[in-house]
Amino acid sequence: MHALLVEDDDRMARALGTALARRGHTVRRVSRALDALRYVHEAGFVLLDLGLPDLDGLELLRRLRTVCDAPLIVVTARCEERDVVQALRAGADDYVVKPFRMAELIARIDTVRRRTGAHGEPPGGSPAGAGGRTVRAGDVEVDPAGRTVTVAGSEVRLTRREFDVLALLAGRPDEVCSREEILDRIWGDAFLAASRSLDVHVAGIRAKTGRPGLVRTVRGFGYRLGADPAGRGERDAAR
């Protein structure tokens, strides 16, 4: 697999490049945002530092997501919750804070690649649990095969992870999915429950669709597809 490593620290880049090469990956290392945008189309996955000299890494992440759907992991020294949330909302598949254990990073890369598949989709080519059929909830339509979501006839652009969460719930519209199951099937890690990744992606679905009741919270357990996606009377749906 070809990796694009976006890192301006030479020592860190050498360490990451060596570790990736030992896993059989070929690596292109760049240190500037312009070069990342130039070479991202050839990448099987991306490791992105946020502290770049020519452009803020979060802005680069947003731009990368407009032209590429490859698995992307942020690897950065920034540990503020705001940065983590913004990166996940912008489309990062995972977020690793420096310093880190190399073995853990490699495991996260393997997990992200396994769950996103060769083309950025879960193995099998369709979102987990969706079954390939279009699901309607009010004026919202979820099409797993086309990986599209429309609201009142207009398409809404979700990140890959946001879509996969929504497709999983849409595939089981009469059931409640536990947090652990969603994290296991979409992130590949049921023990990620302490992380805010799932909550951030659910908030993104609600905000982008403009339907806060589309994903309903079942307190202390998980989420389900809302029968009333407009959220009428669901004051706690977005909590």
N, C-alpha and C positions, 0 to 999 in steps of 0.2 A: 504494500500500500504506500502511496506517495503522500508524504506529510509536508504541509507548509508551516514552517516555524517562524512566527513573527516576534522577534526578540532582539532588543538593541543592546543587551548586555552580552559581551563576547564570551565570558566564562560560563554563564548560564546556558548560552546557545550551544557551546561545545559539549557541555554535560548532557543536555537534552538530545542533541544530535547523536552522540555516542550511544545513549540508552535506546533511542529509537532504531538506530542502525542494528544494534544487537538483536532487536526484535524482528529484523528483516524488512524494516521500512526504508524507503529512500527519502531523503530529506532535502528540501530547499529552504534555506534560512535567509530571511530578509530582515532588515532592521528599520524599514521605513514603510509608512502606510501606502504610499504610491506604489511601491513594489508589491505589497501584499495584494492590492487590487489588480495588479497586472498579472500575477501568477496564480491567483486563487482558483481559476477555472481548471487547473491541472491537479488540484489537490483532492486527495481522498479524505483527508481530515485536516483540521487547522488547530494549531496551538497559538493563542494570541495573548501577548503581554499588553497591558493597558498603558504602560508608561513609555510611549513612543515620542521621538523628538519632533516629528512634523505634524502630528495630529493626535488628538486625544483618542485613546483606545476604544472608548465607548462609541464615539462617533464613527470610527473605522468599523466597528462591529455592525452598526446599523447599515453602513454602506455595503459591507460584505454580504449582509443578508438580502440586499436587493438584487444581487447578481449571482449568488451562490447558496446552495442548500446543503453543502457538505457539513458533516459533524464538526462542531467547533467547541473547544474547551478554552476558557479564559484561564491563564496562568499568570498571576500577578501578586504584587506585594500589597495591593489595596485590600483592606479587610473590613472597611466600613459597610454596614448593612445596606446603605443607600446604593453603593456601587454594585453589590451583589444583586440586589433587586433590579437595578437598571439593566445590568448585563443579561439577566435571565429574561427580562421583558423584551430586550432587543433581539433575542434569539439564541443566546448561548445555550449549549446543551449541558454544560457543567461549569463549575467555578472552583478553582483550586488556588489557595493562598500560599504564597512563599513565606517562609521556607516550607518545603514539603518533602516527604519520603518518595524517592524515585519509584519504588515498587508500587506505592499507592497511585501515583499518577499513571503509570503504565496500566494498572488494573482499571482505572477510570476510563482510559482511552479504549481499552478492550471492551468495556461494558457499553460505552457510547456507540462504538462501531457495531457491536452485536445487536444493539437495540434499534439503531437507525438503519442498518443494512447498507448495502453497497450504494444505493441511490438515495439515501436519506430517509428511507421508509423502514418500518419494522419488517423483519423477515417474513417472506410470503407476499410482500407487495401491497398489503392493505393494513390499515390501522388495527391495532389489537382489539378484538372483540366486535368489530363493526360488521363483519359478515358481508360487506360489499353492497348492501342495499341502502338506498337513500332513505333517510329518516327525517320526518317533519315534526316540529314542535312549535305550534302556533304559526308564526310567519317565518320561522327559521327552518332552513333545509340543510342537512348535513349529507354530503355525498362522499362516502369513503373511497369509492373507485376513482373519482376525479380529484379527491382531496380538496374539495371546495366547500365553503359555507356561504349561504346567501341569507340575507335578512330583508324581508319585504321585497324580494326580487333583485336586490343589489348584492354583489359579492363582497364579502368581508375577508380581508387578508389576515390570517393568523400565522403565528410561528409554527414550526413543525411540531414542537412539543404541545403547544396549545391545541392544535388540531387533533393530535393523537389522544389527548385527554378527553376532548369533546366527543371524538369518534368512539372511544371506549364506552363512555356513558350512553351515547346514542344507540350503540349496539345492544344495550340492555336497558331500554327505557323504563321498564317496570321494576327495576332492581336498584338497590343501593350498593355502590362499590366502596369498599373500605379504603382508607388511606393506604394501608399496607399493600393491598392488591394493586392499586393504581401505581404506586411507586415501584412495585416489583415488575409489573408488565410494561410500564412506559420507561422508567429509569433503570430497571434491572437491579433495584436495591430496595427491598422492603424495609430496611433499617434506616432509610433516609428520612424517617418520619420527623426527626428533630430539625430537619432542614426546612426552609421556607419555600423551596422550589415549587412544590405543588400548589401552595396557597397563592404564590405569585402568578403562576400560569392560570389558575382559576380566575383570579382577579382580572387578568388580561383578557380572557374569554368574555367575561361580563362587560368589561369596558368597551372592547372593540365591537361587540355585537350590539351594544346598547340595550341588552336584555339581561338585567341583573338576576332575574329569576330563571334564566336558562340552565344554570348549574346551581342546584340547591344544596345547602349544607345540612347534613344530618349530624347534629352536634355529638361530638365524642366518638364518631364512627367514620364518616366519609362523605361522599357526594352522590347525587343522583341527577338525572336529567329532569328539568322542571317541566311540569305539565302546563304551567302558565309562564312562558318565557319572558313576558313583558314585566313580570314581577309584581303584579297587582296583589297587594296585601302581604307580600313577602318581605317585610322590613328587615328580616334577619338573613336573607339569602346571601347578601354580599358581605356579611360579617366574617 
